[in-house]
Amino acid sequence: MITSHTFRSCLAGIETAALPHLVSSLTMLGSSEPVTVDDIDVAAIGALEPDVLVMNVDALLVDPLESIRMTRFVLQSSVIAVFTGRIEHAWGRACHLAGANCVLSNAVNGDRTTLGLLHAMRSGCFTDPAFEAA
């Protein structure tokens, strides 16, 4: 465990193949067993009150940025990480402006994801270097 206390986490809308990677990252950081939900249902996620939320907004049928904004409104003090396949610089910036603390490329290895989440938890903000290169 990297952090000094256990925290609650939630994974929302994450593809099945990426779940083990993200569960491992979160538990390594000190999360209790992450709650996994298939859809990004803001009210349901809000009821869970996670300290850290990792969400994939890529497949949403509604405006993904508005979903991030609504989630930020409900989880005002949680760390919100967007796990995405879109690595355009403008997309990363838009996610941050919508309320995400952390923007992670879903194409990276576990160490970079873990370190990105840790940095976001400690400093309040992290952008995967893949977005800087885009």
PyMOL commands that set and color helices and strands:
alter all, ss='L'
color gray80, all
select helices_A, chain A and resi 16-29+42-48+64-74+89-98+110-123+129-133
alter helices_A, ss='H'
color red, helices_A
select strands_A, chain A and resi 9-12+35-37+52-55+79-84+102-105+126-127
alter strands_A, ss='S'
color yellow, strands_A
deselect
rebuild
show_as cartoon
